[in-house]
Amino acid sequence: MQDAEDKARGAILDGALDEFLAGGFARSSMTGIASAAGVSRPTLYKYFPEKEAVFKALSERINRDVYRDVIEAAARRGSLEERLVAIIDARIGWVYRLMHGSIHGAELISEKNRICGGKVIAANDRFAAFLASVLEPHLEGARGYDAEAASRLLIAAVNGMIETGETEAEIRGNVHQLIGIFVRGL
């Protein structure tokens, strides 16, 4: 029974993503989400009481998937530069897809921050701590540098590139160049 419920919940979240990408958060409705998911409205309401709850669950699923991808990227073999590129790509790849896959990308990110505020901060802090753990061995003995500060600096720079970049290719190129410069500076 649990497996069927997980499958139904997953289908609802898949449909919700499609609905939010097509219409944005403000213009999406529970009726539209149910239709996009291929379920009845009573089935949708069995799992979620309102649109915000669907959105929050979708955001939590994305965070879980992203964190899994980040862990996998960090476990890859390669130079620090290659691993950092893979880790950053895993962490922000969904942002590229959202921002460049829908005209509603900025609205959806804003809504994610509003609806899931505390969880967004917790996810960001968890990522910063994880990135610091990757950087720590490379900063040992470097006077005046600590891994947590380096992690937050790298994240802030990447976030700035995402906000100001016009295309995914431009952002990815700039992020890769930044990581190359960052690693050489270590």
N, C-alpha and C positions, 0 to 999 in steps of 0.2 A: 504494500500500500504506500509506504514512504517513497518508493521509487517512482510510482505513478504521480504522487504529489510533487516530487522534485521535478519531474518531467513537465508537468502542467505549469508549475511556477516558472521554470526555465522558458517555456514557450511564451508565457505572458511577458516575461522580461525581454525576450527577443522581439516580440511584437511591439512592446512599449518603446524600445530603442528605435525601431522603424518609424513609429508614430511621432516620437519626439524629433527625430532627424528631419522628417517631412514637414512638420508644422510648427516646430518649436514647442516650448513648454506651455506658454500662455494659450496657444491655439489648440493644443491637444486636449482630448477629453477621454473619460473612461469608456465611452461608447467607441471612440476611435481606437483606443488601446485594445479593447475586446475584439473589435473587428480585425485589427492588424495581427492579433495573436491567434485568431481563429477559434475564439471561445465565446461563450455567451456572457452577457453582463452579469448574471447571477454567479457564474463560475469565477469571473474576475473579482467580484465583491467577496467571494468566499476567501480569497487570498489577500486582498488589499481593500481597505476601507475607503481610500481616496487616491487621487492622482499623485499627491505628494509622497504617499507611502510606496507607490509603485516606483517613483523616481528615486527615492531613497534606497530601495532594495536594488535597483539597477546600478546606482552609484556604488553601493557596497560590493556588488558582484564584480564590477569593473576594477575596483580597488584590489579585491582578492586576486583576480586574474593578473593584474599588473604586478602585484607583489610576487606572485609565483614566477612570472616572466623575468623579473629583476633577479631573483635568486638563481634561476637557471642561467641567466647571462653572466652572473658573477662566477659561476662554477665552471665556465668555459675555460679552456686553455688559451694562452696567448699572453701578449705583453700587457702591461698595465693600461696602456693607451687603448689597445683593442678591447680589453675588458670594460674599461670605462665607457667607451663608445657604445658597446652592447648594453651596458647597464642603463645608460641615459636613454638610449633608443627604446629599451623596454619600458622605462618609466614614463616617457612622454610620447611614445608612439600613438597612444589612443588620442592624445590631444591633437596631433597632426591629423589623424583621421576625422576627428570631430570638427576641428576648425576648417578643414579643407573639404570635408565631405558633406557639409550642410551649411546653408546660409544662416542657419540658426545656431551655429556652433558657439558663438560668443554668449548668446542668451542662455544656452544650456549650461555652460561653465558657470555663468553668474548664478543661475538657479541652483546648481550643485553646491556652490559656496554658501548660498543662503539657506537651503534646506538641510544640508549636511555639515554645516559649519564646524562643529566640534570634531566630527569624524574626519573631515578634510584636514584639519590641523593635526590630528593624531596620525593620519596616514603620511602627511608630509614630514612630521617629526620622526616617524619610524623609518622613512626612506633616508632622511638625513643621517640618522644614527647608523643605518646599514652602510651607507656610502662612506661614512667616517671609518667604519670597521675595515672597509676595503683599503682605504687610504692610509690607515694607521701604520702598517709595516713599512710603507714607503716614506714616512715622515719621521721615523725614529732617528734621533740624532740631529734632526734639522732644528736648530735653535730658533725659538720665536714662532714656530708654526705648530698648530695643533690640528688634528684630523677633523674635529668637529667644525672648527672655524673654516677650514679648507673646504669641507663638504658643503657648508651653507653658502660660501662664496661661489662655488661652482654651480650650485642650484640656482642662486640668484641671477647669475650671468646667463644661464640657460633659459630661465623664465623670461628674462628681458629679451632674449633673441626670439622666443616664441611670440611675445607680444608685439614686437616690431617687425618681424619677418613677413614678407608678402607671399612667399610660396613655400611649400614644403621643401623643395629642393634647396632653396636659399637657406632656410632654417637648419636643415640637416647639414649642409655644407659648413655653415658658420659654427654649429655645435661641434662638428668633427675637428674643425680648425682650432677652436677654443680648447678642446681636450688635448690636442697635440701640443699646443703652447703650454698648457697647464702641466702636462706630464714632463715636458722638457725643463720647465721651471723647477721641478722637484729635484 
